[in-house]
């Protein structure tokens, strides 16, 4: 069996994927397998008893948002009676930052891969502060979610409907040339998104006050583009999944308890998991390492696709958020070339003479060298609803790559 040939196929499919942000729609109408009592979450599958504080809080908040529970106590009781179901976003072509909870009525971005035909989905970004993705579910949080669904989501849906969509691969490539890395620093990308979506919103929203409110919300949120970027990366990595014989990682995801990966040449729902590490980084005033929850979120799909922590060399200002020095950011990217199969054809970094980002994590190289991927990430408080308490760097446990390589050897009789 020619593993390198299989990996070339997988990485080429990942790089040549052309994710287009086509629409915003209601989750139950577009996400495969979505139903009213199903709540999708970040990371590998997990049962309620093992969920972290932020994930439990986000589930409760989503149940209140959906109106199937009227209080926290009722929500917990319904869960314990088995009246609701949980599943990983990744099993349904979706991704979500932090807790990543997506419910049936929520508006979601719909990204279509124009090259290979697959679709991916992500919820809308709430911005900073106390938000559902960090486990908050106060009336203030629910009010914002309803505004996002009824006003922001409708405006975005109508705007995209009068366009040919937004080329997310092109947007990401340009943002990398403007100082973003695509995961924790999205200031340039969010402004590019605002530039592209604003004329469309102006065309379809007839109420001036509503138009102003929507544009200000998008413009004030430096993470506005993160969710469609994640969906774009999901479309790219899904295109690389299922290549017989490939050792390329197509998913890295965390649920606040476990860190999990999937591999192209192994099963569709075959996860390799171990306890998630607690990120180390810079903390907001009043918080410390002791407050941090273990790593959480689907946003490591960015690193899986070759940006985020793998592109830190092009985003030296990221260190003011996650810690370290610009030299550390450069070295982080250089190290990732050691464990990847290729260099991106489309995502390049001016600081490295426009070298392509490290792309296609190869489980063979990770295990051989003992070097695990670098991920930059937001840090959630371990208690539901407190919110983000910092940002930093984290690596997945080496053991999950060892597990995957053993499973690969067993499957292919090596």
Secondary structure, DSSP 8 states (H G I E B T S, - for coil): --HHHHHHHHHHHHHH--EEEEEEEEHHHHSTT--TTEEEESSS---GGG--HHHHHHHHHHHHHHTS-SSHHHHHHHHHTT-SEEEEGGGGTEE-STT--B-TTSEEEEEEETTT--EEEEE----SSS-GGGT--SHHHHHHHHHIIIIIHHHHHHHHHTSS-EEHHHHHHHHHTTT--SSS--HHHHHHHHHHHHHHHHHH---HHHHHHHHHHHHH-TTTTHHHHHHHHHHHHHHHTT-TT--BEEEEEEESSEEEEEETTS-TT--EEEE----EEEE-TT--GGGB-S-EESTTHHHHTT-GGGGGGG-GGGHHHH-S-HHHHHHHHHHHGGGEEEEEEEEEEGGGTTEEEEEEEBHHHHHHHT---EEEEEEEBSSTTS-EEEEEEEE--HHHHHHHHHHHHHHTT-
